[in-house]
């Protein structure tokens, strides 16, 4: 589509005001439905909670909204940050995300809206040095559009492969699924269930809303921080900003019917938790934890088995375990969803230097004998 046609058909609005960002909620939700968004991490609910928690770190809202004849057909939830890449100062236009964001997406319901967005970015390339879109599912519409458009506009781009997220397909029969899993998993589940029931009657709780939710949320945070996450300060409760994100999003997700706080309870004691989101016909396991005093009884595995069983029973298409392909997750599935980061560089000297350092010099040093030697010397 040529430039005059794009200009006539599409208009791009840059939203940099928090109040205007908040007011986009209805259009955002409608666009998410039309674009077929199948995860909750590009919804207005998640991103507005994220911005309320982390948006005071020097970032500036730079949300690009694409409209065609007054209808919202595209939203790129971007922010402008100033950072350094291998010592080079850069203005990075990036998705509103950090390590708390397991998956991202740019919402587009019209494929030509991508051309309008890139035309806008090219026109504004004096305001940014690098476009960074993190944690995109490989093969997604955003991933495919970046592959097509970056080179078409003469911009240099590179990708970085992120860890893959394990996914349990639950659209068949639970017993057949379990029979196909490693025998060790089946034996451990039976033995640990038998052992844990000796401590008292067990039950599985599901808290989604209502008067029980505040206490359930506090219990979830307490259990999640009780193990290694608390010691490593990666638990939700370890940082005030992360707690703000989950406090705000829990309220919004509960109101939308997405939230499921799941517990394994022994007697009157909650010993394992799963913070789940049901969205787009799938169940997403966002956070989980267990009481370390019962680690030998694997309460988190017993709770995960209940989640899998329920997904099969209720016709949920998949249990997405999110995050990295950790060993405990690979007990449940051999399928993983790959992700990658996109780096698109503007034709500025700073951007060119940063790109060469990150994608040419650094890999060469890492793989060279000198790089191996320096790592051995510096690591201790």
Residue pairs with C-beta under 8 A, 6 or more apart in sequence:
1 9
1 112
1 115
3 119
6 112
6 115
6 116
6 119
9 68
9 69
9 112
9 116
10 66
10 67
10 68
10 73
10 112
10 113
10 116
11 66
11 67
11 68
12 64
12 65
12 66
12 67
12 116
12 117
12 119
12 120
13 64
13 65
13 67
14 62
14 63
14 64
14 65
14 120
14 124
15 21
15 24
15 61
15 62
15 63
15 64
15 65
16 60
16 61
16 62
16 63
17 61
18 51
18 55
18 61
21 48
21 51
21 61
21 63
22 48
24 44
24 63
24 65
24 75
25 44
25 48
27 65
27 72
27 75
28 43
28 44
28 72
28 75
28 107
29 43
29 44
30 72
31 72
31 73
31 74
31 75
31 107
31 109
32 42
32 43
32 44
32 107
34 109
35 107
35 108
35 109
35 141
37 43
37 105
37 107
37 280
38 279
38 280
38 281
38 282
39 103
39 105
39 279
39 280
39 282
39 284
39 320
40 46
40 253
40 258
40 277
40 279
40 280
40 284
41 101
41 102
41 103
41 104
41 105
42 77
42 103
42 104
42 105
42 106
42 107
45 249
45 252
45 253
45 256
46 249
46 252
47 77
47 96
48 248
48 252
49 244
49 245
49 246
49 248
49 249
49 252
50 96
50 97
50 98
50 100
50 101
50 245
50 249
51 61
51 96
52 244
52 245
52 248
53 241
53 242
53 244
53 245
53 248
54 98
54 100
54 241
54 245
55 61
55 79
55 96
58 81
58 82
59 79
59 80
59 81
59 96
60 79
60 80
60 81
61 79
62 78
62 79
62 80
62 93
63 75
63 76
63 77
63 78
63 79
64 74
64 75
64 76
64 78
64 117
64 120
64 121
65 72
65 74
65 75
66 72
66 73
66 74
66 75
66 76
66 108
66 110
66 113
66 116
66 117
67 73
68 110
68 113
73 108
73 109
73 110
73 113
74 106
74 107
74 108
74 109
74 110
74 113
74 114
74 116
74 117
75 106
75 107
76 95
76 106
76 107
76 117
77 95
77 96
77 106
78 93
78 94
78 95
78 96
79 93
79 94
79 95
79 96
80 91
80 92
80 93
80 127
80 128
81 91
81 92
81 94
82 89
82 90
82 91
82 92
83 89
83 90
83 92
84 90
85 130
85 354
85 357
85 358
86 354
86 357
86 358
86 361
86 362
87 357
88 350
88 353
88 354
88 357
89 350
90 129
90 130
90 350
90 351
90 354
91 127
91 128
91 129
91 130
92 128
92 129
92 130
92 131
92 132
93 121
93 127
93 128
93 130
93 131
93 132
94 131
94 132
94 133
94 134
95 101
95 104
95 106
95 132
95 133
95 134
97 104
97 134
97 135
100 242
100 245
101 134
101 135
102 135
102 165
102 286
102 322
102 323
103 135
103 136
103 137
103 165
103 322
103 339
104 133
104 134
104 135
104 136
104 142
105 136
105 137
105 140
105 141
105 142
106 117
106 133
106 141
106 142
106 145
108 114
108 117
108 141
108 142
108 145
111 141
111 145
114 145
114 148
114 149
115 149
118 149
118 153
121 128
121 131
122 153
122 155
125 346
125 347
125 348
128 346
129 345
129 346
129 348
129 350
129 351
129 354
130 343
130 344
130 345
130 346
130 351
130 354
130 355
131 342
131 343
131 344
131 345
131 346
132 341
132 342
132 343
132 344
133 142
133 146
133 341
133 342
133 344
134 162
134 341
135 162
135 339
135 341
136 142
136 143
136 146
136 339
136 340
136 341
136 342
137 143
137 337
137 338
137 339
138 337
138 338
138 339
138 340
143 340
143 342
146 157
146 342
146 344
150 156
150 157
150 342
150 344
151 157
154 347
155 344
155 345
155 346
155 347
156 344
156 345
156 347
156 352
156 355
157 342
157 343
157 344
157 345
158 342
158 343
158 355
158 358
158 359
159 340
159 341
159 342
159 343
160 340
160 341
160 343
161 338
161 339
161 340
162 338
162 339
162 340
162 341
163 323
163 324
163 325
163 339
164 324
164 325
164 336
164 337
164 338
164 339
165 320
165 321
165 322
165 323
165 324
165 325
165 336
165 337
165 339
166 321
166 325
166 329
166 330
166 332
166 333
166 335
166 336
166 337
167 318
167 319
167 320
167 321
167 333
167 335
167 336
167 337
168 308
168 311
168 318
168 319
168 320
168 321
168 332
168 333
168 335
169 317
169 318
169 333
169 335
170 177
170 308
170 311
170 312
170 316
170 317
170 318
170 319
171 315
171 316
171 317
171 318
172 312
173 312
174 308
174 309
174 312
174 313
177 308
177 312
178 186
179 186
181 331
181 332
182 331
185 331
185 332
188 298
188 301
189 301
189 302
189 305
192 297
192 298
192 301
192 302
193 202
193 302
195 297
196 202
196 266
196 294
196 297
196 299
196 302
199 266
199 267
199 294
199 297
200 266
200 267
200 269
201 266
201 267
202 264
202 265
202 266
202 302
203 265
204 262
204 263
204 264
204 265
204 303
204 306
205 216
205 261
205 262
205 263
205 265
205 270
206 260
206 261
206 262
207 213
207 216
207 260
207 261
207 262
207 263
208 254
208 257
208 259
208 260
208 261
209 254
209 255
209 259
213 250
213 254
213 261
216 261
216 263
217 246
217 247
217 250
217 261
219 263
219 270
219 273
220 261
220 263
220 273
220 275
220 287
220 289
221 235
221 236
221 237
221 243
221 246
222 237
223 270
223 271
223 272
223 273
223 289
223 290
223 291
224 230
224 235
224 236
224 237
224 273
224 275
224 287
224 288
224 289
225 235
225 236
225 237
225 238
225 289
226 289
226 290
226 291
226 292
227 289
227 290
227 292
227 295
229 235
229 238
229 289
230 237
230 238
233 239
235 289
236 242
236 243
236 246
236 287
237 243
246 275
250 259
253 259
253 277
257 278
258 277
258 278
258 279
259 276
259 277
260 274
260 276
260 277
260 278
260 283
261 273
261 274
261 275
261 276
262 273
262 274
262 276
262 303
262 306
262 307
263 270
263 271
263 272
263 273
263 274
263 303
264 270
264 271
264 272
264 273
264 299
264 300
264 302
264 303
264 306
265 271
266 294
266 299
269 291
271 290
271 291
271 294
271 299
272 288
272 289
272 290
272 291
272 299
272 300
272 302
272 303
273 287
273 288
273 289
273 290
273 303
274 285
274 287
274 288
274 300
274 303
274 304
274 307
275 285
275 286
275 287
275 288
276 283
276 284
276 285
276 286
276 307
277 283
277 284
277 286
278 284
278 316
281 316
281 317
282 316
282 317
282 318
282 319
282 320
283 307
283 311
283 316
283 318
283 319
283 320
284 320
284 322
285 304
285 307
285 319
285 320
285 321
285 322
286 322
288 300
288 303
288 304
289 300
290 298
290 299
290 300
290 303
291 299
300 328
301 328
301 331
304 332
307 319
308 319
308 332
310 316
311 318
311 319
319 332
320 337
321 329
321 332
321 333
323 329
325 336
343 355
343 358
343 359
345 351
345 352
345 354
345 355
364 371
365 371
365 374
